Amino acid sequence: MVTAVVVDVGETLLDDSREWGAWADWIGVPRHTFSTVLGAVTAAGQDNAETFQYFKPGFDLARERRLREEAGLGEHIEDGDLYPDVRPGLARLRELGLWVGVAGNQTSRAAELLRALGLPVDQIATSGEWGVAKPSLEFFARVAEMVPDGPGETVYVGDHRDNDVVAAKAAGFRTALIRRGPWGYLWADDPLVRRDADWVIDSLHDLPNLLAPH
């Protein structure tokens, strides 16, 4: 019986277009060029942070993030960054009596910004707060501690084949891949996704109907 749903952040809750555009501006690269290289990195199965190395070898992401903050150009998450289905979709899951959480590979600052949005969820956590990141089993062990009934009764929802679907399944969770963002579209029909995803969905609105019988 499914009693909890935990959702990823980037390209699951948030449209990351504005943030990637801000990074392109910060390093002085045309946005289209940056997004094209990001796509190539994605298709190669590399971590998206590797994108920066093609433009700035030795790029220190943590240092540059601090510099952006100091320049007043740091992380900024607002309601307009949420996909339109996020608030109603999460609210509907809670109406069904499900525990709903958020856990993704984001900074501690991102966690603060997400909490400030007042999303209809029970708990929000990020890798920056935990000190462990996906796809590590340690990250999903922390997710398992969040939820009321353990991984076997929890669906983890994300857009990334390796970080979300494969890693969560290996940790004992049920999984759903959401078909949006570059990763979601690229890997929706991937053999590993077909093997490990319990569902492939197009919207968070799909989840209530899928989970209501459970």
BELVENZI-V46545 format. One record per residue. SS is DSSP state (H for helix, E for strand, L for the rest). Layout:
SS / SS
//
This chain:
L / L / L / E / E / E / E / L / L / E / L / L / L / E / L / L / H / H / H / H / H / H / H / H / H / H / H / L / L / L / H / H / H / H / H / H / H / H / H / H / H / H / H / L / L / L / L / H / H / H / H / H / H / H / H / L / L / L / L / L / H / H / H / H / H / H / H / H / H / H / L / L / L / L / L / L / L / L / H / H / H / E / L / L / L / H / H / H / H / H / H / H / H / H / H / L / L / L / E / E / E / E / E / E / L / L / L / H / H / H / H / H / H / H / H / H / L / L / L / L / L / L / E / E / E / E / H / H / H / H / L / L / L / L / L / L / H / H / H / H / H / H / H / H / H / H / L / L / L / L / H / H / H / E / E / E / E / E / L / L / H / H / H / H / H / H / H / H / H / H / L / L / L / E / E / E / E / E / L / L / H / H / H / H / H / H / H / L / L / L / H / H / H / H / H / H / L / L / E / E / E / L / L / L / H / H / H / H / H / H / H / H / L / L
//
